Amino acid sequence: MNEELESYIKEHPIEGMFFSEFHHRLGPKITYQYPEGCITKNSSLCKAVINYLIPKPDLQQKLITINTVGKKVIGCPVCIDGHEYVRYQYIFNFGLILDNKHRSSPYIPLINKLSCYMTELEKESHFVSNEQTKALLPKILEKMFIELNQCGSCSTPVNEATILYLKIFPTSISPPYVKDYHVPILSISKSQINLSEWDLTSQQVCCCCLFFKGLLLITSITCLMYS
C-alpha cells in the first residue's frame, strides 16, 4: 500500500458497513451491520435513512448518498424481479457509513462494484435472499470492513467461485497547469525509468523526457517530438 492511500485511510476511515433488505412482513430493515451498533434500528441515523436505503422504484438501481445527523451513508439499492420471491421482487442494498465531512467519491466505485457482485450472485444462485447463504454476510461485511480500513482494498471470498475485489480510490490532486513557456526538468534519474514495463503509447509520451534538461521550452520540445 502506498503512503498516499495509507494516509487517506487513516484520516477517512469507514465507520460501518451494512446489508439492508425489504422483508415481506417487516418492511425495510437493516439485517446485518459491522461493527454492531453502527446503525441500530432505533437510532436517529437509521430512522433518517431507512426509506432511502430501500426506496421507491425511482431511486432503485441508482447510487444514493445521504448526509444526515453528522454521517454520510452511501448505498446502491437493487431490485430484482422474479416469481420465486414472495412479492415477485426482492429489494436489497449494501452500503457504508462515513463521517459527513469526508467526500463520497473515493468510495463510490467500491459500492457500485459491490452492488454488481451481489446482484449477479443473487441472479445466479439466490445467494443474498437464501437464508442459508445470507447467514454468511456478517462475516463478509466484517472482513471487508477490516481490510478496507487497514489496506484500502480487500479480497473477500464469498463462495468457492467468487472473491470480492474492492478498493478505495482517494481523490487525486490535479497537476499544475503547464504553459508553453515553462521549461521542464526531470525530478528522478533517467535510470529509474523502465520503459519495458510501459505500453507503446506511454513509451512514446515518455520519450519526450529525454528533452527535460532545463534548457528547452515546452513549445520547443513539442516541435522536436513531431519533427
C-alpha atoms as one frame of an Amber mdcrd trajectory, in Angstrom:
protein
   0.000   0.000   0.000   1.406   3.385  -0.978   1.837   6.219   1.525  -0.878
   8.369  -0.060  -3.517   5.632   0.311  -2.376   4.734   3.829  -2.594   8.352
   4.941  -6.024   8.777   3.336  -7.465   5.707   5.069  -6.250   6.841   8.480
  -7.847  10.253   8.014 -11.045   8.982   6.326 -11.959   5.609   7.878 -15.157
   3.745   7.078 -17.295   3.846  10.228 -19.587   0.976   9.329 -20.891  -1.364
   6.624 -24.364  -2.858   6.419 -26.794  -5.018   4.481 -30.430  -3.927   4.293
 -33.413  -5.538   2.587 -37.179  -5.329   2.219 -38.795  -8.043   4.333 -42.214
  -9.129   3.066 -43.741  -8.777   6.562 -41.469  -6.342   8.418 -40.792  -3.920
   5.581 -37.401  -2.150   5.185 -34.825  -3.364   7.706 -31.108  -3.338   8.456
 -30.443  -7.072   8.527 -26.694  -7.097   9.210 -24.119  -4.478  10.120 -20.498
  -4.227  11.153 -19.409  -3.102  13.633 -22.506  -3.997  15.602 -24.403  -0.884
  16.635 -23.182   1.401  13.842 -26.742   1.821  12.550 -29.220   0.347  15.048
 -32.955   0.037  14.387 -33.977   2.813  16.793 -31.087   5.183  16.103 -31.707
   8.614  14.605 -29.429   7.646  11.713 -31.478   4.571  10.804 -34.755   6.466
  11.040 -33.391   9.203   8.782 -32.082   6.938   6.018 -34.109   3.709   6.002
 -36.615   4.908   3.362 -33.705   5.785   1.061 -31.852   2.511   1.602 -34.912
   0.566   0.445 -36.507   3.250  -1.749 -39.344   3.579  -4.243 -38.693   2.402
  -7.837 -37.484   5.836  -8.987 -34.376   5.557  -6.791 -33.612   1.865  -7.291
 -30.554   0.798  -9.297 -29.008   4.212  -8.550 -26.175   5.328  -6.297 -27.555
   7.180  -3.262 -25.619   9.377  -0.818 -27.396  10.729   2.266 -25.945  13.368
   4.616 -27.722  13.410   7.968 -27.060  13.519  11.743 -23.333  14.034  11.173
 -22.921  10.957   8.968 -22.737  10.171   5.268 -24.438   6.969   4.129 -23.693
   5.577   0.659 -25.604   2.744  -0.984 -26.915   1.400  -4.272 -30.341  -0.251
  -3.800 -31.102  -3.174  -6.093 -34.482  -4.574  -7.128 -34.698  -7.996  -8.807
 -37.996  -9.277 -10.210 -38.883 -12.963 -10.053 -41.783 -15.316  -9.405 -39.732
 -17.103  -6.757 -39.965 -14.114  -4.427 -42.914 -13.576  -2.066 -43.870 -10.224
  -3.638 -42.422 -11.149  -7.029 -39.431  -8.928  -6.377 -36.512  -8.720  -3.963
 -35.007  -5.389  -2.869 -31.668  -5.169  -1.054 -28.810  -2.761  -0.501 -25.185
  -2.933   0.634 -23.830   0.332   1.981 -21.280   2.044   4.161 -21.163   4.869
   6.698 -18.657   7.744   6.797 -18.255  10.937   8.731 -20.191  13.561   6.760
 -17.062  15.719   6.480 -15.493  13.162   4.146 -16.039  13.081   0.389 -18.042
  10.196  -1.028 -16.263   9.982  -4.412 -13.396   7.675  -3.264 -15.984   5.098
  -2.105 -18.448   5.260  -4.994 -16.574   2.748  -7.242 -16.404   0.375  -4.265
 -20.168   0.494  -3.621 -21.031   0.206  -7.311 -18.813  -2.834  -7.707 -20.116
  -4.480  -4.522 -23.692  -3.933  -5.731 -22.871  -5.505  -9.114 -21.171  -8.501
  -7.481 -24.136  -9.187  -5.215 -26.702  -8.656  -7.963 -25.021 -11.283 -10.122
 -24.733 -13.709  -7.201 -28.431 -13.280  -6.437 -29.430 -13.841 -10.052 -27.198
 -16.904 -10.381 -27.791 -18.678  -7.073 -30.080 -16.562  -4.823 -27.065 -16.035
  -2.584 -28.482 -12.898  -0.938 -32.112 -13.973  -0.439 -31.487 -17.587   0.577
 -31.438 -17.762   4.377 -28.614 -20.313   4.468 -26.182 -18.334   2.305 -27.408
 -14.986   3.659 -26.094 -16.094   7.062 -22.566 -15.739   5.615 -22.977 -11.987
   5.118 -21.969 -10.860   8.655 -18.519 -12.442   8.237 -18.204 -10.994   4.731
 -19.067  -7.496   5.995 -16.584  -7.846   8.856 -13.738  -8.954   6.586 -14.425
  -6.190   4.052 -14.617  -3.537   6.788 -11.343  -4.569   8.445  -9.346  -4.947
   5.222 -10.629  -1.732   3.663  -9.768   0.263   6.789  -6.356  -1.374   7.109
  -5.235  -1.652   3.488  -7.616   0.416   1.391  -8.583  -2.712  -0.540  -9.954
  -6.174   0.124 -10.148  -9.616  -1.463 -13.019 -11.309   0.328 -14.078 -14.886
  -0.557 -17.839 -15.295  -0.895 -18.000 -18.876  -2.130 -15.757 -21.345  -3.922
 -16.106 -19.489  -7.212 -16.320 -15.830  -6.195 -13.955 -13.387  -4.485 -14.879
  -9.739  -3.910 -12.073  -7.427  -5.035 -12.784  -3.900  -3.802 -10.655  -0.788
  -3.404 -10.866   2.782  -2.125  -9.720   5.426  -4.639  -8.571   8.627  -2.889
  -9.293  11.850  -4.709  -6.186  12.790  -6.676  -4.896  16.345  -6.786  -4.976
  17.878 -10.249  -1.468  18.593 -11.585  -0.492  22.234 -12.106  -1.319  23.745
 -15.480   1.636  23.608 -17.881   2.194  26.694 -20.024   4.030  26.976 -23.323
   6.942  28.934 -21.873   7.647  26.503 -18.992  10.988  24.672 -19.001  10.605
  21.110 -17.633  13.278  19.147 -15.771  13.344  15.538 -14.576  12.683  15.032
 -10.870  14.138  11.489 -10.967  17.125   9.891 -12.664  16.671   8.554 -16.210
  17.971   5.201 -14.978  14.836   4.851 -12.816  12.559   4.927 -15.882  11.937
   1.377 -17.141  10.109   1.731 -20.451   9.842  -2.041 -20.941   7.012  -2.115
 -18.371   5.004   0.583 -20.196   2.592   0.240 -23.114   3.513   1.695 -26.509
   1.547   4.921 -26.092   3.100   5.615 -22.692   6.551   4.874 -24.098   6.043
   7.418 -26.870   4.907  10.061 -24.378   7.814   9.274 -22.074  10.322   9.750
 -24.878   9.865  13.490 -24.507  11.560  13.123 -21.083  14.848  12.913 -22.964
  14.469  16.631 -23.650  13.811  17.577 -19.997  17.243  19.120 -19.401  16.182
  22.510 -18.095  17.099  24.169 -21.407  14.098  23.822 -23.735  10.618  25.367
 -23.582   7.529  23.157 -23.778   6.848  24.544 -27.265  10.392  23.628 -28.415
  10.065  20.071 -27.053   6.721  19.665 -28.816   8.258  20.682 -32.138  11.169
  18.265 -31.687   8.827  15.383 -30.812   6.791  15.792 -34.000   9.599  16.771
 -36.352
